Amino acid sequence: MSVSAASNLSPAYPNRAAWGTAPKLRAWQQEAFDLYFRRDPRDFLAVATPGAGKTTFALRIATELLHRRAVQAVTIVTPTEHLKRQWADAAAKVGIRIDPDFKNSQGTISRDYTGAAVTYAQVAMHPALHRARTVARKTLVIFDEIHHAGDSKSWGDAVREAFDPAARRLALTGTPFRSDDNPIPFVTYVEDGDGALRSVADYTYGYGAALADGVVRPVIFLAYAGEMKWRTRAGDEVSAMLGTPLTKDQLAQAWRAALDPKGDWIRQVIHAADRRLTEVRRSIPDAGGLVIASDQATARAYARHIRAITGESAEVVLSDDPGASKKIKEFAASTRRWLVAVRMVSEGVDIPRLIVGVYATSTSTPLFFAQAVGRFVRARRRGEIASIFLPSVPVLLGLAAELEAERDHVLGRRRGDEGGLDDHLLDLARQERRTPEAVGEELPPQTLETSATFDRVLFDGGEFGTAAAPGSPEEEEFLGLPGLLEPHQVATLLRKRQAEQLAAKRKAQAEQAEAKPALPPHEELRELRRELNSLVGAWNHRTGVPHGVIHAELRRACGGPPVAQATAEQLRKRIELIRRWATQRR
């Protein structure tokens, strides 16, 4: 019997005619496909930015391997239950029958299927069962977001036990890096020269390359600062300005207060995000928004805010909701405005119409942030722009500025402060539950008052806002950006608006200076010192360079004594120089 005849008779060998319904491979997918079959490897790790099309690539590999009879079955391992169905739906379109409802209790799959989709947790519960399935037929195992196999040592051990006998293993991830030392199964590590082991991908397609190819959308990050007030467990009232230099404790508490649904900060930010969504929907009528919350209670509270702001209900998706997959699918196919979720929509879920996001969680690891941003970058047509609203917190602003950075998973590296704030927030939460500071005090810190102020915009490595010049640009200028622009058009427009706002501000300052009497010399010096110190603080917040080093560099470049002894003219020169630094560094 010929291969083509066998293909028509058995679900294990899909007919190549099914390829006609599959999308044409993108350039990177074709390049990776060709590389795979030139090498013909047992293990292959493909790293491609979220939204680039890893599923299409993997299923084309699976189709070809089945057609060549290199494998007889396919097992797809995913992080979540919802993704099992998403993979099964995609596989069906290319003629591969995948059972998304397979349970460990079944033992074997129906002969109607080529294979099954399972979760990493499902494999960890019964690795011997999945090993037996793998041994029974020559199997291709596709690991979706393979870094999850390192979520715990037990998961990694189970994945190795279950799939060590596999004929082929194809590992996929958009974010291969982890912040721990749990090795990822079936991933190659090599020494990096510093005594550590670094993961090595067989093929990499990063966000920068995908953006240049028009495969993903450009992202504008809109950061919001504001004043936060809270009462400690000891009864003291504390206030802090989010967006200014703070200690780790202050920042953690201010960040948490900002995200508290009882305060005005999150309400004002959601309102601004909804105005942005309204503007985007003028050119993209089905554009949708997603709020990523820290937990289920706040997710529901944010949904109530959205209902009050828009008059429309938001879809709320919770990880323990048995109808979560159905809700996501229905939202993806609708034109509803807002979806609110905790973690499950942050990774892998494909809703291409999501264009506006609110990052309302304290999770600050590079892996989670990249996966969350990945929900908004999947391009449908050229010119679509994603907008993500987030707190003005240094770790988040740093991750946003380094969106195009390519990272690997490194074992044995000495950890500095990486992920430290996230760990600190977790420690605070545990402390609140277990070790009250005052005898008989059981309540956690109480948010008293919060307010949001527009801080800055980050785009294409540049900043537009308070870090670039004194005084925020107008929030409305950025919320009203057209929904369809090419990346270079966005950059040009942002720089033009920034220049116009700075010119208007300087003109107004000059007019005010002419209209009011000259300050006495001692007051003028005090104002100039205050302005210089404010700019130095903003530059420190942006770059991490200590205040003393910044002042020393200004003195070296402009001359003159320390600030306390400097003349008004010397202070003006330093102010002008640090403004030029901020404007030029984009």
Secondary structure, 3 states (H helix, E strand, C coil): CCHHHHHHHCCCCCCHHHHHHCCCCCHHHHHHHHHHHHHCCCEEEEEECCCCCHHHHHHHHHHHHHHCCCCCEEEEEECCHHHHHHHHHHHHCCCCCEECCCCHHHCCCCCCCCEEEEEHHHHHHCHHHHHHHHHHCCEEEEECCHHHHHCCHHHHHHHHHHHCCCCEEEEEECCCCCCCCCCCCCCEEEECCCCCEEEECCEEECHHHHHHCCCECCEEEEEEEEEEEEECCCCCEEEEEECCCCCHHHHHHHHHHHHCCCCHHHHHHHHHHHHHHHHHCCCCCCCEEEEEECCHHHHHHHHHHHHHHHCCCCEEECCCCCCHHHHHHHHHHCCCCEEEECCCCCCCCCCCCEEEEEEECCCCCHHHHHHHHHCCCECCCCCECEEEEEECCHHHHHHHHCCCCCCCCEECCCCCCCCHHHHHHHHHHHHHHHCCCCCCCCCCCEEEEECCEEEEEEECCEEEECCCCCCCCCHHHHHCCCCECCHHHHHHHHHHHHHHHHHHHHHHHHHHHHHCCCCCHHHHHHHHHHHHHHHHHHHHHHHCCCHHHHHHHHHHHHCCCCHHHCCHHHHHHHHHHHHHHHHHCC
